Structures are given as structure tokens and as C-alpha cells.
Amino acid sequence: MPARSATADLRRLAALTQREREVLALTTDGLSQKQVAAALGISIKTVGAHMQNLLGKLGVHSRVEAVALALRAGGLVRA
């Protein structure tokens, strides 16, 4: 994957919906999809859909890459 600037990463993160940011933040905290679902009161299938959407918006291919991008950009602003 080519190097990305923190500014570009922040722009990508800003494109996420509030729920996608919540899913990514909990994933960054190390929670599994099952734990994220329980924390947010949604189904695992819905967590998976949010994850797929945010992966596409961030231009990454895995949860690990999404977490790395979030951490590299200085983390996520939590509501």
C-alpha cells in the first residue's frame, strides 16, 4: 500500500458516518465484531455491513488496515 499522508487519512475518516466511526473506534479498541454488536445494540450482520462500507470509504482491504489508518491519523474523535 502506498504511503498516505495524515491529512489524506483524516479526510477519509471524515467521510465515515457516525455509526461507521463508532464501529471503527470500537474495533480500534480491540473489540471483535460480536463485541461491537453487543456494545452498540445491533446485529453482527449490521456490524459487518458497516465494516464493509467503511473499508470501501477508507480504501483499505481489512479491519487491520482500517485500524492502522485510524491510529496513524491520530485516532478517532469520539462523540
C-alpha positions as CSV (number, residue, x, y, z in Angstrom):
1,M,0.0,0.0,0.0
2,P,1.4,3.4,-0.9
3,A,2.3,5.8,1.9
4,R,-0.6,8.2,2.7
5,S,-0.4,11.5,4.5
6,A,-2.2,12.1,7.8
7,T,-4.2,14.8,6.1
8,A,-5.5,12.3,3.5
9,D,-6.2,9.8,6.2
10,L,-8.2,12.4,8.2
11,R,-10.2,13.3,5.1
12,R,-11.1,9.6,4.6
13,L,-12.1,9.3,8.2
14,A,-14.3,12.4,7.9
15,A,-16.2,10.7,5.1
16,L,-17.5,8.0,7.5
17,T,-20.9,8.1,9.1
18,Q,-21.2,8.5,12.8
19,R,-22.1,4.7,13.1
20,E,-19.2,3.7,10.9
21,R,-16.9,5.8,13.2
22,E,-18.3,4.1,16.2
23,V,-17.7,0.7,14.7
24,L,-14.2,1.6,13.8
25,A,-13.5,3.2,17.2
26,L,-14.6,0.0,19.0
27,T,-12.6,-2.1,16.6
28,T,-9.6,0.0,17.2
29,D,-10.1,-0.7,20.9
30,G,-9.7,-4.4,20.1
31,L,-13.3,-5.5,20.2
32,S,-14.5,-8.3,18.0
33,Q,-17.5,-7.9,15.7
34,K,-19.6,-9.8,18.2
35,Q,-18.5,-7.4,21.0
36,V,-19.1,-4.4,18.8
37,A,-22.6,-5.6,18.0
38,A,-23.3,-6.0,21.7
39,A,-21.9,-2.6,22.6
40,L,-23.9,-0.9,20.0
41,G,-27.1,-3.0,20.4
42,I,-27.1,-4.0,16.7
43,S,-26.7,-7.4,15.0
44,I,-23.3,-8.9,13.9
45,K,-24.6,-8.7,10.3
46,T,-25.1,-5.0,10.7
47,V,-21.7,-4.5,12.1
48,G,-20.3,-6.4,9.1
49,A,-22.2,-4.2,6.7
50,H,-20.8,-1.1,8.4
51,M,-17.3,-2.5,8.3
52,Q,-17.6,-3.3,4.6
53,N,-18.8,0.3,3.9
54,L,-16.1,1.9,6.0
55,L,-13.4,-0.3,4.4
56,G,-14.5,0.9,1.0
57,K,-14.6,4.6,2.1
58,L,-11.2,4.3,3.6
59,G,-9.7,2.5,0.6
60,V,-8.4,-0.4,2.6
61,H,-8.9,-4.2,2.4
62,S,-9.1,-5.4,6.0
63,R,-10.0,-4.4,9.6
64,V,-6.3,-4.4,10.4
65,E,-5.6,-1.8,7.7
66,A,-8.6,0.3,8.9
67,V,-7.3,0.3,12.5
68,A,-3.8,1.2,11.3
69,L,-5.1,4.1,9.3
70,A,-7.2,5.4,12.2
71,L,-4.2,5.1,14.6
72,R,-1.8,6.7,12.0
73,A,-4.2,9.6,11.6
74,G,-4.2,10.2,15.4
75,G,-7.1,8.1,16.3
76,L,-10.8,9.0,16.0
77,V,-12.8,11.8,17.5
78,R,-15.4,10.1,19.7
79,A,-18.8,11.6,20.1
